[in-house]
Amino acid sequence: MKIPVQYVNDEDGNVKAIQVTISEWQKVLTKLKKYEQALSLKSDLTEAFEEVAQLKRSKGAKQTLKEFLNGL
C-alpha cells in the first residue's frame, strides 16, 4: 500500500508532520482495524490452546462441557 504524503517542515527543514488525504486515511484506518481484529483473534486462540494444554497436563477433576457452558 503506497500512500501519497506531504511533509510539513519547520523553519530548519526538519520534518514535523505528514499530511494524507482523507480517503487515504480512511483506508489506513480500515486496514488497521482488520489487523487489530486478527491480532485479537490470534491472542484469544493462543490463550485457549494454552488453557487446553494446561488442562491436559492437570490431574485434577475435569469440567464437563455442560458445566463450562453454564459458567458463562
Protein Blocks (a to p, Z undefined) as FASTA:
>chain_A
ZZdddddddfkopafbdcddfklmmmmmmmmmmmmmmmmmmmmmmmmmmmmmmmmmpmbd
cddfklmmmmZZ
